[in-house]
Amino acid sequence: MPKLNTQRALCLTGAAIVFVWFVAGAAWWLSGYESVGAAIADSWRTLTSNVMNLIVLSDALFFVLLVFAWVLRDARERGWAGARRWGWVAAMMIVGCPALLVYLAVRPDKLPAPVRVSPAL
């Protein structure tokens, strides 16, 4: 793991705060329903009841795909192999923003660009 500096510490702190908020929010959301199925069904009805909700959701999904693509490219540039890169994408699919913040905190420094030597004439 790279050396912990202020920026990395802030990313880890932010990840912990956002994760706690997500868990508390999910518990609060579920407490208003008799079952998880009822909560999901009501949320789906609310989401699909207004076209603007679907526009906002599709925009958010597009942004998420851009973040996934950026993480895959950034991890490759930092020397991580395929399974490790895709593991971070899977973590972001499961946990969301906290996984992205942890990635930003633990990613290694960028590898130096290879020096291209032109052949001697």
N, CA, C and O atoms as a GROMACS GRO file, in nm:
protein
  484
    1MET      N    1   0.084  -0.118   0.000
    1MET     CA    2   0.000   0.000   0.000
    1MET      C    3   0.089   0.124   0.000
    1MET      O    4   0.189   0.128   0.071
    2PRO      N    5   0.052   0.224  -0.080
    2PRO     CA    6   0.132   0.345  -0.084
    2PRO      C    7   0.131   0.418   0.050
    2PRO      O    8   0.047   0.392   0.136
    3LYS      N    9   0.225   0.507   0.065
    3LYS     CA   10   0.238   0.585   0.188
    3LYS      C   11   0.112   0.667   0.212
    3LYS      O   12   0.059   0.730   0.121
    4LEU      N   13   0.064   0.666   0.338
    4LEU     CA   14  -0.059   0.738   0.373
    4LEU      C   15  -0.027   0.886   0.389
    4LEU      O   16   0.052   0.926   0.475
    5ASN      N   17  -0.090   0.967   0.305
    5ASN     CA   18  -0.075   1.112   0.317
    5ASN      C   19  -0.212   1.171   0.348
    5ASN      O   20  -0.309   1.097   0.366
    6THR      N   21  -0.221   1.302   0.355
    6THR     CA   22  -0.347   1.368   0.391
    6THR      C   23  -0.457   1.337   0.292
    6THR      O   24  -0.570   1.311   0.332
    7GLN      N   25  -0.426   1.340   0.164
    7GLN     CA   26  -0.527   1.314   0.062
    7GLN      C   27  -0.580   1.172   0.073
    7GLN      O   28  -0.701   1.150   0.064
    8ARG      N   29  -0.493   1.076   0.093
    8ARG     CA   30  -0.535   0.937   0.106
    8ARG      C   31  -0.616   0.916   0.234
    8ARG      O   32  -0.714   0.842   0.236
    9ALA      N   33  -0.574   0.981   0.342
    9ALA     CA   34  -0.647   0.971   0.468
    9ALA      C   35  -0.787   1.031   0.455
    9ALA      O   36  -0.883   0.975   0.508
   10LEU      N   37  -0.799   1.142   0.384
   10LEU     CA   38  -0.931   1.203   0.362
   10LEU      C   39  -1.020   1.111   0.278
   10LEU      O   40  -1.140   1.101   0.304
   11CYS      N   41  -0.962   1.045   0.178
   11CYS     CA   42  -1.039   0.950   0.097
   11CYS      C   43  -1.092   0.835   0.183
   11CYS      O   44  -1.208   0.796   0.170
   12LEU      N   45  -1.006   0.780   0.270
   12LEU     CA   46  -1.049   0.670   0.356
   12LEU      C   47  -1.154   0.716   0.457
   12LEU      O   48  -1.250   0.644   0.484
   13THR      N   49  -1.135   0.836   0.514
   13THR     CA   50  -1.234   0.890   0.607
   13THR      C   51  -1.367   0.914   0.536
   13THR      O   52  -1.473   0.879   0.588
   14GLY      N   53  -1.361   0.972   0.416
   14GLY     CA   54  -1.483   0.995   0.338
   14GLY      C   55  -1.552   0.864   0.305
   14GLY      O   56  -1.675   0.856   0.311
   15ALA      N   57  -1.475   0.761   0.270
   15ALA     CA   58  -1.533   0.630   0.239
   15ALA      C   59  -1.607   0.574   0.361
   15ALA      O   60  -1.717   0.520   0.348
   16ALA      N   61  -1.547   0.588   0.479
   16ALA     CA   62  -1.612   0.537   0.601
   16ALA      C   63  -1.741   0.614   0.630
   16ALA      O   64  -1.843   0.554   0.665
   17ILE      N   65  -1.738   0.746   0.614
   17ILE     CA   66  -1.857   0.828   0.642
   17ILE      C   67  -1.968   0.795   0.543
   17ILE      O   68  -2.083   0.778   0.582
   18VAL      N   69  -1.934   0.787   0.414
   18VAL     CA   70  -2.035   0.757   0.312
   18VAL      C   71  -2.092   0.616   0.334
   18VAL      O   72  -2.212   0.596   0.319
   19PHE      N   73  -2.007   0.520   0.369
   19PHE     CA   74  -2.054   0.384   0.393
   19PHE      C   75  -2.152   0.380   0.510
   19PHE      O   76  -2.257   0.316   0.501
   20VAL      N   77  -2.120   0.449   0.620
   20VAL     CA   78  -2.210   0.454   0.735
   20VAL      C   79  -2.342   0.519   0.695
   20VAL      O   80  -2.448   0.473   0.736
   21TRP      N   81  -2.336   0.626   0.616
   21TRP     CA   82  -2.457   0.692   0.569
   21TRP      C   83  -2.542   0.597   0.484
   21TRP      O   84  -2.664   0.593   0.499
   22PHE      N   85  -2.479   0.522   0.395
   22PHE     CA   86  -2.551   0.428   0.310
   22PHE      C   87  -2.621   0.322   0.395
   22PHE      O   88  -2.738   0.291   0.372
   23VAL      N   89  -2.551   0.266   0.492
   23VAL     CA   90  -2.610   0.162   0.577
   23VAL      C   91  -2.724   0.221   0.660
   23VAL      O   92  -2.830   0.159   0.671
   24ALA      N   93  -2.703   0.339   0.720
   24ALA     CA   94  -2.808   0.402   0.800
   24ALA      C   95  -2.928   0.438   0.712
   24ALA      O   96  -3.043   0.417   0.752
   25GLY      N   97  -2.903   0.490   0.593
   25GLY     CA   98  -3.011   0.525   0.501
   25GLY      C   99  -3.090   0.403   0.458
   25GLY      O  100  -3.213   0.408   0.449
   26ALA      N  101  -3.021   0.293   0.430
   26ALA     CA  102  -3.089   0.171   0.390
   26ALA      C  103  -3.175   0.117   0.504
   26ALA      O  104  -3.287   0.071   0.482
   27ALA      N  105  -3.123   0.122   0.627
   27ALA     CA  106  -3.201   0.077   0.743
   27ALA      C  107  -3.324   0.165   0.763
   27ALA      O  108  -3.432   0.115   0.793
   28TRP      N  109  -3.306   0.294   0.747
   28TRP     CA  110  -3.417   0.389   0.762
   28TRP      C  111  -3.522   0.364   0.654
   28TRP      O  112  -3.642   0.362   0.683
   29TRP      N  113  -3.478   0.343   0.531
   29TRP     CA  114  -3.568   0.315   0.419
   29TRP      C  115  -3.647   0.187   0.445
   29TRP      O  116  -3.769   0.185   0.429
   30LEU      N  117  -3.577   0.081   0.486
   30LEU     CA  118  -3.644  -0.047   0.509
   30LEU      C  119  -3.738  -0.044   0.629
   30LEU      O  120  -3.835  -0.120   0.634
   31SER      N  121  -3.711   0.043   0.726
   31SER     CA  122  -3.797   0.048   0.845
   31SER      C  123  -3.938   0.097   0.813
   31SER      O  124  -4.029   0.076   0.892
   32GLY      N  125  -3.956   0.162   0.699
   32GLY     CA  126  -4.087   0.210   0.661
   32GLY      C  127  -4.173   0.108   0.589
   32GLY      O  128  -4.285   0.138   0.549
   33TYR      N  129  -4.122  -0.014   0.573
   33TYR     CA  130  -4.194  -0.117   0.499
   33TYR      C  131  -4.198  -0.246   0.580
   33TYR      O  132  -4.120  -0.267   0.673
   34GLU      N  133  -4.293  -0.332   0.542
   34GLU     CA  134  -4.307  -0.459   0.613
   34GLU      C  135  -4.204  -0.562   0.566
   34GLU      O  136  -4.170  -0.654   0.641
   35SER      N  137  -4.156  -0.547   0.441
   35SER     CA  138  -4.059  -0.643   0.389
   35SER      C  139  -3.970  -0.573   0.286
   35SER      O  140  -4.000  -0.464   0.238
   36VAL      N  141  -3.860  -0.640   0.253
   36VAL     CA  142  -3.770  -0.587   0.151
   36VAL      C  143  -3.841  -0.583   0.015
   36VAL      O  144  -3.825  -0.488  -0.061
   37GLY      N  145  -3.919  -0.687  -0.013
   37GLY     CA  146  -3.994  -0.691  -0.140
   37GLY      C  147  -4.090  -0.573  -0.153
   37GLY      O  148  -4.100  -0.514  -0.261
   38ALA      N  149  -4.159  -0.538  -0.044
   38ALA     CA  150  -4.252  -0.425  -0.048
   38ALA      C  151  -4.176  -0.294  -0.069
   38ALA      O  152  -4.222  -0.206  -0.142
   39ALA      N  153  -4.059  -0.282  -0.008
   39ALA     CA  154  -3.978  -0.161  -0.024
   39ALA      C  155  -3.931  -0.146  -0.168
   39ALA      O  156  -3.936  -0.037  -0.225
   40ILE      N  157  -3.885  -0.255  -0.227
   40ILE     CA  158  -3.838  -0.252  -0.365
   40ILE      C  159  -3.952  -0.223  -0.461
   40ILE      O  160  -3.936  -0.144  -0.554
   41ALA      N  161  -4.067  -0.286  -0.439
   41ALA     CA  162  -4.183  -0.265  -0.526
   41ALA      C  163  -4.229  -0.120  -0.522
   41ALA      O  164  -4.258  -0.061  -0.626
   42ASP      N  165  -4.236  -0.062  -0.402
   42ASP     CA  166  -4.279   0.077  -0.391
   42ASP      C  167  -4.178   0.171  -0.455
   42ASP      O  168  -4.215   0.268  -0.521
   43SER      N  169  -4.050   0.143  -0.436
   43SER     CA  170  -3.946   0.227  -0.497
   43SER      C  171  -3.952   0.219  -0.649
   43SER      O  172  -3.933   0.319  -0.717
   44TRP      N  173  -3.978   0.100  -0.702
   44TRP     CA  174  -3.988   0.083  -0.847
   44TRP      C  175  -4.108   0.160  -0.903
   44TRP      O  176  -4.098   0.225  -1.007
   45ARG      N  177  -4.222   0.153  -0.832
   45ARG     CA  178  -4.340   0.230  -0.874
   45ARG      C  179  -4.311   0.379  -0.875
   45ARG      O  180  -4.349   0.450  -0.968
   46THR      N  181  -4.244   0.426  -0.771
   46THR     CA  182  -4.210   0.568  -0.763
   46THR      C  183  -4.115   0.607  -0.876
   46THR      O  184  -4.132   0.711  -0.939
   47LEU      N  185  -4.016   0.524  -0.901
   47LEU     CA  186  -3.918   0.554  -1.006
   47LEU      C  187  -3.982   0.561  -1.143
   47LEU      O  188  -3.952   0.650  -1.222
   48THR      N  189  -4.070   0.467  -1.172
   48THR     CA  190  -4.129   0.461  -1.307
   48THR      C  191  -4.254   0.548  -1.322
   48THR      O  192  -4.312   0.552  -1.430
   49SER      N  193  -4.294   0.617  -1.216
   49SER     CA  194  -4.415   0.700  -1.224
   49SER      C  195  -4.390   0.834  -1.293
   49SER      O  196  -4.484   0.904  -1.328
   50ASN      N  197  -4.265   0.869  -1.311
   50ASN     CA  198  -4.233   0.999  -1.369
   50ASN      C  199  -4.115   0.981  -1.464
   50ASN      O  200  -4.012   0.923  -1.427
   51VAL      N  201  -4.128   1.030  -1.585
   51VAL     CA  202  -4.022   1.015  -1.686
   51VAL      C  203  -3.894   1.084  -1.641
   51VAL      O  204  -3.784   1.037  -1.671
   52MET      N  205  -3.906   1.195  -1.570
   52MET     CA  206  -3.786   1.266  -1.525
   52MET      C  207  -3.702   1.179  -1.432
   52MET      O  208  -3.580   1.185  -1.434
   53ASN      N  209  -3.768   1.098  -1.349
   53ASN     CA  210  -3.694   1.004  -1.264
   53ASN      C  211  -3.608   0.911  -1.348
   53ASN      O  212  -3.492   0.885  -1.315
   54LEU      N  213  -3.664   0.861  -1.457
   54LEU     CA  214  -3.590   0.770  -1.545
   54LEU      C  215  -3.475   0.842  -1.616
   54LEU      O  216  -3.369   0.783  -1.638
   55ILE      N  217  -3.496   0.969  -1.651
   55ILE     CA  218  -3.389   1.047  -1.714
   55ILE      C  219  -3.273   1.065  -1.616
   55ILE      O  220  -3.157   1.046  -1.653
   56VAL      N  221  -3.304   1.101  -1.493
   56VAL     CA  222  -3.199   1.118  -1.392
   56VAL      C  223  -3.127   0.986  -1.366
   56VAL      O  224  -3.005   0.984  -1.355
   57LEU      N  225  -3.201   0.877  -1.358
   57LEU     CA  226  -3.140   0.747  -1.336
   57LEU      C  227  -3.050   0.706  -1.452
   57LEU      O  228  -2.939   0.656  -1.431
   58SER      N  229  -3.096   0.728  -1.576
   58SER     CA  230  -3.013   0.691  -1.691
   58SER      C  231  -2.887   0.776  -1.697
   58SER      O  232  -2.782   0.728  -1.737
   59ASP      N  233  -2.897   0.903  -1.659
   59ASP     CA  234  -2.780   0.989  -1.656
   59ASP      C  235  -2.680   0.939  -1.550
   59ASP      O  236  -2.560   0.936  -1.573
   60ALA      N  237  -2.732   0.901  -1.434
   60ALA     CA  238  -2.646   0.849  -1.328
   60ALA      C  239  -2.578   0.719  -1.372
   60ALA      O  240  -2.460   0.698  -1.344
   61LEU      N  241  -2.652   0.632  -1.439
   61LEU     CA  242  -2.593   0.507  -1.486
   61LEU      C  243  -2.484   0.531  -1.590
   61LEU      O  244  -2.382   0.461  -1.591
   62PHE      N  245  -2.504   0.629  -1.677
   62PHE     CA  246  -2.401   0.664  -1.775
   62PHE      C  247  -2.275   0.713  -1.703
   62PHE      O  248  -2.164   0.675  -1.741
   63PHE      N  249  -2.292   0.796  -1.600
   63PHE     CA  250  -2.177   0.844  -1.524
   63PHE      C  251  -2.105   0.728  -1.456
   63PHE      O  252  -1.982   0.725  -1.452
   64VAL      N  253  -2.181   0.634  -1.401
   64VAL     CA  254  -2.121   0.517  -1.336
   64VAL      C  255  -2.038   0.436  -1.436
   64VAL      O  256  -1.928   0.392  -1.402
   65LEU      N  257  -2.089   0.417  -1.556
   65LEU     CA  258  -2.012   0.346  -1.658
   65LEU      C  259  -1.882   0.419  -1.693
   65LEU      O  260  -1.779   0.356  -1.714
   66LEU      N  261  -1.887   0.551  -1.698
   66LEU     CA  262  -1.765   0.629  -1.722
   66LEU      C  263  -1.664   0.610  -1.609
   66LEU      O  264  -1.544   0.598  -1.634
   67VAL      N  265  -1.712   0.607  -1.486
   67VAL     CA  266  -1.622   0.585  -1.372
   67VAL      C  267  -1.560   0.446  -1.379
   67VAL      O  268  -1.441   0.430  -1.353
   68PHE      N  269  -1.641   0.344  -1.413
   68PHE     CA  270  -1.587   0.208  -1.427
   68PHE      C  271  -1.476   0.205  -1.532
   68PHE      O  272  -1.370   0.148  -1.509
   69ALA      N  273  -1.502   0.267  -1.646
   69ALA     CA  274  -1.402   0.270  -1.754
   69ALA      C  275  -1.276   0.342  -1.708
   69ALA      O  276  -1.165   0.299  -1.738
   70TRP      N  277  -1.292   0.452  -1.636
   70TRP     CA  278  -1.176   0.527  -1.588
   70TRP      C  279  -1.095   0.443  -1.489
   70TRP      O  280  -0.972   0.441  -1.496
   71VAL      N  281  -1.163   0.375  -1.396
   71VAL     CA  282  -1.092   0.292  -1.297
   71VAL      C  283  -1.015   0.180  -1.367
   71VAL      O  284  -0.900   0.154  -1.332
   72LEU      N  285  -1.078   0.115  -1.465
   72LEU     CA  286  -1.008   0.009  -1.538
   72LEU      C  287  -0.882   0.062  -1.606
   72LEU      O  288  -0.776  -0.001  -1.599
   73ARG      N  289  -0.893   0.177  -1.672
   73ARG     CA  290  -0.777   0.234  -1.740
   73ARG      C  291  -0.671   0.281  -1.640
   73ARG      O  292  -0.552   0.256  -1.658
   74ASP      N  293  -0.715   0.349  -1.534
   74ASP     CA  294  -0.622   0.401  -1.435
   74ASP      C  295  -0.546   0.288  -1.367
   74ASP      O  296  -0.425   0.298  -1.347
   75ALA      N  297  -0.616   0.180  -1.332
   75ALA     CA  298  -0.550   0.066  -1.266
   75ALA      C  299  -0.449   0.001  -1.360
   75ALA      O  300  -0.342  -0.041  -1.316
   76ARG      N  301  -0.483  -0.010  -1.489
   76ARG     CA  302  -0.389  -0.067  -1.587
   76ARG      C  303  -0.263   0.020  -1.596
   76ARG      O  304  -0.152  -0.032  -1.600
   77GLU      N  305  -0.282   0.152  -1.598
   77GLU     CA  306  -0.167   0.244  -1.607
   77GLU      C  307  -0.080   0.236  -1.483
   77GLU      O  308   0.038   0.272  -1.487
   78ARG      N  309  -0.136   0.189  -1.373
   78ARG     CA  310  -0.061   0.178  -1.248
   78ARG      C  311  -0.005   0.037  -1.227
   78ARG      O  312   0.049   0.006  -1.121
   79GLY      N  313  -0.018  -0.048  -1.329
   79GLY     CA  314   0.046  -0.179  -1.327
   79GLY      C  315  -0.035  -0.291  -1.265
   79GLY      O  316   0.021  -0.396  -1.235
   80TRP      N  317  -0.164  -0.272  -1.245
   80TRP     CA  318  -0.245  -0.379  -1.188
   80TRP      C  319  -0.298  -0.470  -1.297
   80TRP      O  320  -0.335  -0.424  -1.405
   81ALA      N  321  -0.300  -0.601  -1.268
   81ALA     CA  322  -0.346  -0.701  -1.365
   81ALA      C  323  -0.498  -0.702  -1.373
   81ALA      O  324  -0.567  -0.639  -1.293
   82GLY      N  325  -0.550  -0.776  -1.470
   82GLY     CA  326  -0.693  -0.779  -1.499
   82GLY      C  327  -0.782  -0.814  -1.382
   82GLY      O  328  -0.880  -0.743  -1.357
   83ALA      N  329  -0.752  -0.921  -1.309
   83ALA     CA  330  -0.840  -0.964  -1.200
   83ALA      C  331  -0.848  -0.858  -1.090
   83ALA      O  332  -0.955  -0.835  -1.034
   84ARG      N  333  -0.739  -0.795  -1.061
   84ARG     CA  334  -0.738  -0.692  -0.957
   84ARG      C  335  -0.816  -0.570  -1.004
   84ARG      O  336  -0.890  -0.510  -0.926
   85ARG      N  337  -0.800  -0.533  -1.131
   85ARG     CA  338  -0.873  -0.417  -1.186
   85ARG      C  339  -1.023  -0.445  -1.184
   85ARG      O  340  -1.101  -0.360  -1.140
   86TRP      N  341  -1.064  -0.562  -1.231
   86TRP     CA  342  -1.206  -0.596  -1.235
   86TRP      C  343  -1.263  -0.614  -1.095
   86TRP      O  344  -1.382  -0.595  -1.074
   87GLY      N  345  -1.178  -0.651  -0.999
   87GLY     CA  346  -1.222  -0.661  -0.860
   87GLY      C  347  -1.268  -0.527  -0.805
   87GLY      O  348  -1.365  -0.520  -0.729
   88TRP      N  349  -1.198  -0.422  -0.844
   88TRP     CA  350  -1.239  -0.288  -0.799
   88TRP      C  351  -1.372  -0.248  -0.862
   88TRP      O  352  -1.456  -0.185  -0.797
   89VAL      N  353  -1.393  -0.283  -0.987
   89VAL     CA  354  -1.522  -0.254  -1.052
   89VAL      C  355  -1.633  -0.331  -0.981
   89VAL      O  356  -1.741  -0.277  -0.956
   90ALA      N  357  -1.608  -0.457  -0.948
   90ALA     CA  358  -1.708  -0.537  -0.876
   90ALA      C  359  -1.737  -0.476  -0.739
   90ALA      O  360  -1.852  -0.469  -0.697
   91ALA      N  361  -1.633  -0.431  -0.670
   91ALA     CA  362  -1.652  -0.368  -0.540
   91ALA      C  363  -1.737  -0.241  -0.552
   91ALA      O  364  -1.821  -0.214  -0.466
   92MET      N  365  -1.714  -0.164  -0.658
   92MET     CA  366  -1.795  -0.043  -0.679
   92MET      C  367  -1.939  -0.078  -0.713
   92MET      O  368  -2.030  -0.003  -0.676
   93MET      N  369  -1.961  -0.189  -0.782
   93MET     CA  370  -2.098  -0.231  -0.812
   93MET      C  371  -2.172  -0.270  -0.684
   93MET      O  372  -2.292  -0.245  -0.671
   94ILE      N  373  -2.101  -0.331  -0.591
   94ILE     CA  374  -2.163  -0.379  -0.468
   94ILE      C  375  -2.176  -0.267  -0.364
   94ILE      O  376  -2.282  -0.252  -0.303
   95VAL      N  377  -2.070  -0.190  -0.343
   95VAL     CA  378  -2.066  -0.093  -0.234
   95VAL      C  379  -2.090   0.050  -0.282
   95VAL      O  380  -2.143   0.132  -0.208
   96GLY      N  381  -2.050   0.079  -0.405
   96GLY     CA  382  -2.070   0.214  -0.457
   96GLY      C  383  -1.953   0.307  -0.430
   96GLY      O  384  -1.837   0.267  -0.437
   97CYS      N  385  -1.985   0.430  -0.398
   97CYS     CA  386  -1.884   0.535  -0.379
   97CYS      C  387  -1.776   0.502  -0.275
   97CYS      O  388  -1.660   0.536  -0.298
   98PRO      N  389  -1.810   0.438  -0.164
   98PRO     CA  390  -1.703   0.406  -0.069
   98PRO      C  391  -1.590   0.324  -0.132
   98PRO      O  392  -1.473   0.346  -0.100
   99ALA      N  393  -1.623   0.230  -0.221
   99ALA     CA  394  -1.519   0.151  -0.287
   99ALA      C  395  -1.434   0.238  -0.377
   99ALA      O  396  -1.312   0.218  -0.386
  100LEU      N  397  -1.494   0.335  -0.445
  100LEU     CA  398  -1.417   0.427  -0.530
  100LEU      C  399  -1.322   0.510  -0.444
  100LEU      O  400  -1.207   0.530  -0.483
  101LEU      N  401  -1.368   0.558  -0.331
  101LEU     CA  402  -1.282   0.637  -0.243
  101LEU      C  403  -1.167   0.553  -0.188
  101LEU      O  404  -1.054   0.601  -0.177
  102VAL      N  405  -1.195   0.428  -0.153
  102VAL     CA  406  -1.087   0.340  -0.105
  102VAL      C  407  -0.988   0.315  -0.219
  102VAL      O  408  -0.867   0.315  -0.196
  103TYR      N  409  -1.038   0.293  -0.340
  103TYR     CA  410  -0.949   0.275  -0.455
  103TYR      C  411  -0.855   0.395  -0.469
  103TYR      O  412  -0.734   0.378  -0.488
  104LEU      N  413  -0.911   0.516  -0.460
  104LEU     CA  414  -0.829   0.636  -0.473
  104LEU      C  415  -0.723   0.644  -0.363
  104LEU      O  416  -0.615   0.699  -0.384
  105ALA      N  417  -0.754   0.588  -0.246
  105ALA     CA  418  -0.659   0.592  -0.135
  105ALA      C  419  -0.550   0.487  -0.147
  105ALA      O  420  -0.437   0.512  -0.105
  106VAL      N  421  -0.580   0.371  -0.204
  106VAL     CA  422  -0.482   0.261  -0.203
  106VAL      C  423  -0.412   0.239  -0.337
  106VAL      O  424  -0.319   0.159  -0.344
  107ARG      N  425  -0.455   0.307  -0.441
  107ARG     CA  426  -0.392   0.284  -0.572
  107ARG      C  427  -0.246   0.327  -0.566
  107ARG      O  428  -0.212   0.427  -0.502
  108PRO      N  429  -0.160   0.253  -0.632
  108PRO     CA  430  -0.018   0.288  -0.631
  108PRO      C  431   0.008   0.412  -0.716
  108PRO      O  432  -0.076   0.454  -0.796
  109ASP      N  433   0.125   0.469  -0.696
  109ASP     CA  434   0.164   0.582  -0.780
  109ASP      C  435   0.173   0.534  -0.924
  109ASP      O  436   0.197   0.416  -0.951
  110LYS      N  437   0.155   0.627  -1.016
  110LYS     CA  438   0.158   0.593  -1.158
  110LYS      C  439   0.297   0.543  -1.196
  110LYS      O  440   0.399   0.594  -1.150
  111LEU      N  441   0.298   0.443  -1.281
  111LEU     CA  442   0.425   0.394  -1.333
  111LEU      C  443   0.484   0.498  -1.427
  111LEU      O  444   0.410   0.565  -1.499
  112PRO      N  445   0.614   0.513  -1.426
  112PRO     CA  446   0.674   0.609  -1.520
  112PRO      C  447   0.652   0.564  -1.664
  112PRO      O  448   0.654   0.445  -1.694
  113ALA      N  449   0.632   0.661  -1.751
  113ALA     CA  450   0.614   0.631  -1.893
  113ALA      C  451   0.743   0.571  -1.947
  113ALA      O  452   0.852   0.617  -1.913
  114PRO      N  453   0.731   0.469  -2.032
  114PRO     CA  454   0.852   0.410  -2.088
  114PRO      C  455   0.924   0.512  -2.177
  114PRO      O  456   0.862   0.590  -2.250
  115VAL      N  457   1.055   0.509  -2.168
  115VAL     CA  458   1.136   0.600  -2.248
  115VAL      C  459   1.157   0.534  -2.384
  115VAL      O  460   1.205   0.421  -2.394
  116ARG      N  461   1.122   0.607  -2.486
  116ARG     CA  462   1.141   0.555  -2.622
  116ARG      C  463   1.273   0.608  -2.676
  116ARG      O  464   1.298   0.728  -2.680
  117VAL      N  465   1.355   0.517  -2.716
  117VAL     CA  466   1.485   0.554  -2.771
  117VAL      C  467   1.478   0.535  -2.921
  117VAL      O  468   1.448   0.426  -2.970
  118SER      N  469   1.506   0.639  -2.992
  118SER     CA  470   1.506   0.627  -3.138
  118SER      C  471   1.638   0.562  -3.183
  118SER      O  472   1.744   0.589  -3.126
  119PRO      N  473   1.632   0.479  -3.282
  119PRO     CA  474   1.754   0.410  -3.327
  119PRO      C  475   1.854   0.513  -3.383
  119PRO      O  476   1.816   0.613  -3.445
  120ALA      N  477   1.979   0.484  -3.360
  120ALA     CA  478   2.086   0.570  -3.413
  120ALA      C  479   2.091   0.560  -3.565
  120ALA      O  480   2.074   0.453  -3.623
  121LEU      N  481   2.113   0.672  -3.625
  121LEU     CA  482   2.122   0.672  -3.772
  121LEU      C  483   2.252   0.619  -3.819
  121LEU      O  484   2.276   0.612  -3.940
   0.00000   0.00000   0.00000
